[in-house]
């Protein structure tokens, strides 16, 4: 596999996962009144569990709340019990 092919595959995977997270947000926002958002997918589509953290100095609107801390969570099928 060439680097170019690998980049296309990674970009495609990231887009799919991003679309899954946005679809989950359409069901109900994952923000809370304590300035925290916990976006996640409803699907176990990641091969490795991860936690991505965003901490903003200025709050942003997320659903019905203002948030400063965003924790994007992905759990692989092998870690779901």
C-alpha positions as CSV (number, residue, x, y, z in Angstrom):
1,X,0.0,0.0,0.0
2,X,1.4,3.4,-0.9
3,X,1.4,6.4,1.4
4,X,-1.2,8.0,-0.8
5,X,-3.5,5.0,-0.6
6,X,-3.0,4.9,3.2
7,X,-3.9,8.6,3.5
8,X,-7.1,8.1,1.5
9,X,-8.0,5.1,3.7
10,X,-7.4,7.1,6.9
11,X,-9.3,10.1,5.6
12,X,-12.3,7.8,4.7
13,X,-12.3,6.2,8.1
14,X,-12.1,9.6,9.9
15,X,-15.0,10.9,7.8
16,X,-17.1,7.9,8.5
17,X,-16.5,8.1,12.3
18,X,-17.1,11.8,12.2
19,X,-20.4,11.2,10.4
20,X,-21.4,8.6,13.0
21,X,-20.6,11.1,15.9
22,X,-22.7,13.8,14.2
23,X,-25.6,11.3,13.6
24,X,-25.5,10.6,17.4
25,X,-25.6,14.3,18.2
26,X,-28.7,14.7,16.0
27,X,-30.5,12.2,18.4
28,X,-29.7,14.3,21.4
29,X,-26.7,16.6,22.2
30,X,-24.1,15.2,24.4
31,X,-23.5,18.4,26.3
32,X,-24.1,18.9,30.0
33,X,-24.7,22.0,32.2
34,X,-21.2,21.7,33.7
35,X,-19.5,23.0,30.5
36,X,-18.7,19.4,29.4
37,X,-19.6,17.6,26.1
38,X,-19.0,13.8,25.7
39,X,-19.6,13.1,21.9
40,X,-19.4,9.5,20.8
41,X,-20.7,7.2,18.1
42,X,-23.4,4.7,18.7
43,X,-21.4,2.2,16.6
44,X,-18.3,0.2,17.7
45,X,-16.4,1.3,14.5
46,X,-13.0,2.0,15.9
47,X,-10.3,-0.7,16.0
48,X,-8.6,0.9,19.0
49,X,-10.2,2.7,21.9
50,X,-9.3,6.4,22.3
51,X,-10.1,9.6,24.2
52,X,-9.5,12.9,22.5
53,X,-9.6,16.0,24.6
54,X,-10.3,19.6,23.7
55,X,-10.2,22.4,26.3
56,X,-11.2,25.8,25.2
57,X,-10.6,29.1,27.1
58,X,-13.8,30.5,25.6
59,X,-16.9,28.4,25.8
60,X,-18.8,27.3,22.7
61,X,-22.4,26.4,22.2
62,X,-22.9,22.6,22.0
63,X,-26.5,21.6,21.9
64,X,-28.3,23.5,24.7
65,X,-25.2,24.3,26.7
66,X,-22.0,26.3,26.6
67,X,-19.0,24.0,26.9
68,X,-15.3,24.4,27.5
69,X,-14.3,20.8,27.7
70,X,-15.0,18.2,25.0
71,X,-14.1,14.6,25.4
72,X,-14.5,12.5,22.2
73,X,-14.8,8.9,23.2
74,X,-14.3,5.8,21.0
75,X,-14.5,2.3,22.3
76,X,-13.4,-0.7,20.2
77,X,-15.6,-3.8,20.1
78,X,-12.9,-5.8,22.0
79,X,-13.1,-3.3,24.9
80,X,-16.9,-3.4,25.2
81,X,-18.1,-5.9,27.8
